[in-house]
């Protein structure tokens, strides 16, 4: 049974940092490219960062480059998103999902974790 559980979201002040964690099970994590996405209130979901199966290649949306770092631990079936220098615009629900799985595959993404950047 596939499970994806995101955690680590919180209320944080502008300029602060958070580390999001995504724990998975039920599929071959070490063979799967993973991505973090986010959805802000009233906006469409958008891709934030991607990491290949071995962790040797990463890619980021322009709005987070230099501030966020995606990483993974294949021994723990986990992917992480270190977020620094947070801005008001980073507020939203953050999700992780295998990059090449459709959002229609509901089992492959979790409930998300809420990040709120506010003073």
N, C-alpha and C positions, 0 to 999 in steps of 0.2 A: 504494500500500500504506500503510495507516494504521499510524503508530507513535507511541507515547507513552512517554517516558522520564523518570522522576522521579530526582532526585539531591539531595544536600545534607544528608542525614540524618547524624547523628553522636551520640556520647556527650557529653552536656553536663551541667554542674552545675545545680541549681535556681537560678533567677534569671538564667540565661544566655540567649543568643540564637542562633538559627539562621535561615538563609535557604534555603528549599527552592526548587528549580527544576524545571519541567516543560517539556520540549521536545517539540513535536508535529510531525507531518507527515502528509500523505495526506488531509487534509480541509480545508475552508475555515475555518481557525482564526478569521479576523477576523469571521466571521458566527456564531460559536458561543459561547454562554454556557458558562463553565467552572467547575468546583468542585474543591475539595480535600476529601478524606475521610480518616478515619483508623480504624484498627482496633487496639485494645489487646488484649493477651493475654487470651484467655478471654471477650472481649466482642464484641458485634456492631459491624459497621462503622457509622460515624456521619459525618454531614455536618459539615464544619468551616467552610467559607467558600465563597461564590459571587461571581462577577463577570460582568457582562453583556458582550456582544461588544465594545462600544466602551470598556469600562472606566469608564463613567460611573456605574454603580450597583454596589454591593457589599452583601453581607449576611453575617452571622456567627452562628454558634451562640452561645448565651448564655455558654457556658463559656470562650470565647476573646475576647469583646468587650473592646476596649481593649488587648489584648495582641498579637493577630495582625493582620497586614495583607495582604490579597490584592491583587495587581496583575498587569498583563499588558503585553506588548510585542508588538503585532500584526505588527510588522516582522520579529520573530524567531520568530513562532509559539510564544511562550513565556508561561507563567503562573508566578507566583512566590507564595511564602508566607513573609513575614517574621514570625518568631515571637520575641517578647520575653518576659521575665519567665516563663520556662518553669518548669513545675511537674512534680512526679513523675507526676501524672495525665495529662500530655501524652505520656507514653511510648506508642509504638505504631508501626505501619507506616502511612505517609502515601501516599495515592494522589491523582492528579488524573484527571479524566475530564470529557468534555462532560456538562453537567448533565442533559441530556434524553436521553442514551443509556443504555440498559439495561446493567446489569452483565453481562448475558448476551452483550453485544457485546464479546467478549474483546479484540478488537483495539484498543478505545478506552480501555484502561487498561493501565498498565505493571506492572512488578514491585514497584513501591512503593519507598520509601526509609525506612530504620529510624531513628527518633528515640528515643533513650534518655536520660531525665533521671534522673540518679543522683548521689549524693554519694560 
